[in-house]
Amino acid sequence: MKNRPIIPYSEESYPPFPTKGTLFWRRFVPWQLVRFVVLNIKIIRIVVGGHS
């Protein structure tokens, strides 16, 4: 691969647009609830482990 400079404000200097699948999972409320519960369980484990 060649090391070519990125021109500021050009198309390649911005992140790619998310795919339809990515947008679906970001907006799908049941999936967000599952992720919320999983994240909270991880946090609770860390906090409880620190207090013992």
N, C-alpha and C positions, 0 to 999 in steps of 0.2 A: 504494500500500500504506500502511496506517496503521501508525504507530509505536506499538504497544501494549506495555506492559511484560510481561515474561515472569515468571510467578509461580513462585517457587522450588519445586522438587520437584513441579511439575506434569508432565503427560505430555509437553508440548512442550519441556521443558527437557532431556530426555534425547535422545541420538542415535537415529536410526532403526535398527530391526533389519535385519541383512543379509538379502538375498534368498536363495532356495534356490540360485540360480546362483552367487552370491558365495561361499556356504558350500562349494559343490561344488569350486570352483577353489582355495579355501584348503586343502582337505583332500586334493586330488588329488596324490598323491606324484610321479608323473612330471612334472607341471607344476612342482612345487616344485623338482625336480632341475634342470629347464631354467632356471628363474629363478635358482637358485643358481649355475649355471655362468656365465650371462650376467653376473650381478653380480660374480663373481670375475674375469672377464675385464676388466670395466670397472675394477676396483680395480687389477689388475695393470698395465693400461695407464697409469693415473695414477702408480703407483709407479715404473715403468720410465721414464716420461717425466720424472719428477723427479730421477732419478739420472743423466741424460745431460748 
